[in-house]
Amino acid sequence: ILGYHINDNFGEEDSHLAVFEGTFNWELFFKRAAAITPEASYVCEYMHGTVDELISSARRIQAEFEKYSAQQIVRGRS
């Protein structure tokens, strides 16, 4: 996997919400992505939000990925 196309929803339709605004289990996703595909890139496809909200979402995604990547390093998997 070279990259992920990500957005969130409430499980009923492809709502294109910002990550963490719906019901998807992002903690599990980032844990597994960090372990299995640490070099993958992320493309966010959102339909709503201001530029500041989108930047905030991107920063949170980066922080979550880095948190789980660091855990993999500590466990000796990188």
Phi, psi and chi 1 to 4 in degrees:
 res  aa     phi    psi   chi1   chi2   chi3   chi4
   1 ILE       -  123.2  -63.8  173.2      -      -
   2 LEU   -92.8  -27.0  -61.0  174.9      -      -
   3 GLY  -163.7  164.7      -      -      -      -
   4 TYR  -122.9  138.5  -64.0   94.3      -      -
   5 HIS  -100.0  111.0  167.1  147.6      -      -
   6 ILE  -123.0  145.9   59.1  175.1      -      -
   7 ASN  -165.0  173.7   58.9   64.3      -      -
   8 ASP  -118.3  168.2 -146.4  -22.9      -      -
   9 ASN  -163.6 -174.3   61.5   61.0      -      -
  10 PHE  -108.4   19.5  -67.1  104.1      -      -
  11 GLY    83.9    5.5      -      -      -      -
  12 GLU  -112.4  -30.5  -62.8  173.9    8.5      -
  13 GLU  -156.0  167.1   61.7 -176.0  -27.6      -
  14 ASP   -81.8   84.8 -164.9    7.4      -      -
  15 SER   -78.3  -16.9  -53.5      -      -      -
  16 HIS    56.0   42.4  -66.8   98.8      -      -
  17 LEU   -79.9  159.9  -60.1  174.3      -      -
  18 ALA   -64.3  148.3      -      -      -      -
  19 VAL   -54.6  137.3  170.8      -      -      -
  20 PHE    82.0    1.1  -53.5  109.6      -      -
  21 GLU   -95.7  -10.3  -71.2 -172.2    3.4      -
  22 GLY  -113.0 -145.3      -      -      -      -
  23 THR  -114.7    4.9   57.2      -      -      -
  24 PHE   -65.5  146.0 -174.8   77.9      -      -
  25 ASN   -83.8   84.5 -174.0  -19.6      -      -
  26 TRP   -70.5  -32.0  -69.5  105.6      -      -
  27 GLU   -58.5  -47.6  179.6  179.4   -5.2      -
  28 LEU   -64.0  -42.3  179.8   60.3      -      -
  29 PHE   -58.5  -50.7  169.7   80.1      -      -
  30 PHE   -66.9  -35.7  -75.0  113.8      -      -
  31 LYS   -60.1  -48.4  -78.4 -179.1 -177.7  178.7
  32 ARG   -71.3  -40.7  -69.7 -174.9  175.6  168.8
  33 ALA   -63.6  -40.3      -      -      -      -
  34 ALA   -64.1  -36.5      -      -      -      -
  35 ALA   -77.1  -38.3      -      -      -      -
  36 ILE   -97.4  -38.8  -62.3  166.8      -      -
  37 THR  -134.0   64.8   55.3      -      -      -
  38 PRO   -64.4  -19.9   24.7  -33.7      -      -
  39 GLU   -96.6    1.7  -59.9  -62.3  -38.6      -
  40 ALA   -67.3  152.5      -      -      -      -
  41 SER  -102.9  165.9   57.2      -      -      -
  42 TYR  -124.5  134.6  -63.3   86.2      -      -
  43 VAL  -118.5  119.7  174.9      -      -      -
  44 CYS   -94.8  129.3  -59.0      -      -      -
  45 GLU  -118.4   97.1 -175.6  178.1   11.0      -
  46 TYR  -112.7  145.7  -59.4  164.2      -      -
  47 MET  -104.6  -11.0  -71.7 -179.9   56.2      -
  48 HIS  -132.8  155.7  -47.4  -78.3      -      -
  49 GLY   116.6  152.6      -      -      -      -
  50 THR   -82.4  169.4   65.5      -      -      -
  51 VAL   -59.6  -42.7  170.7      -      -      -
  52 ASP   -62.6  -39.1  -72.5  -21.3      -      -
  53 GLU   -66.4  -38.0  -70.5  169.2  -24.7      -
  54 LEU   -67.3  -41.2  -59.6  176.8      -      -
  55 ILE   -63.7  -42.5  -68.7  169.2      -      -
  56 SER   -60.6  -42.5  176.3      -      -      -
  57 SER   -62.7  -44.1  176.6      -      -      -
  58 ALA   -62.0  -39.6      -      -      -      -
  59 ARG   -66.0  -38.9  -72.5 -176.9  176.0  144.4
  60 ARG   -67.5  -40.7 -175.3  165.8  176.9 -159.5
  61 ILE   -59.3  -46.4  -69.1  165.9      -      -
  62 GLN   -61.0  -43.5 -178.9  178.3    6.2      -
  63 ALA   -63.7  -42.3      -      -      -      -
  64 GLU   -63.5  -45.7  -70.8  -65.5  -51.1      -
  65 PHE   -62.7  -43.2 -174.0   76.0      -      -
  66 GLU   -64.7  -37.0  -72.3  174.2   -7.0      -
  67 LYS   -59.7  -48.0  175.1  173.6   69.8  174.5
  68 TYR   -75.6  -28.8  -66.1  112.2      -      -
  69 SER   -65.6  -41.4  -67.1      -      -      -
  70 ALA   -63.8  -37.9      -      -      -      -
  71 GLN   -63.4  -36.5  -71.1  176.1    2.6      -
  72 GLN   -66.9  -39.5  -66.0  -59.6  -43.9      -
  73 ILE   -63.7  -45.2  -68.0  168.5      -      -
  74 VAL   -61.1  -35.7  168.0      -      -      -
  75 ARG   -81.9   -1.7  -68.6 -176.3 -176.1  137.0
  76 GLY    81.5   25.2      -      -      -      -
  77 ARG  -100.2    0.2  -65.5 -173.6 -178.0  168.0
  78 SER  -120.9      -  -81.0      -      -      -
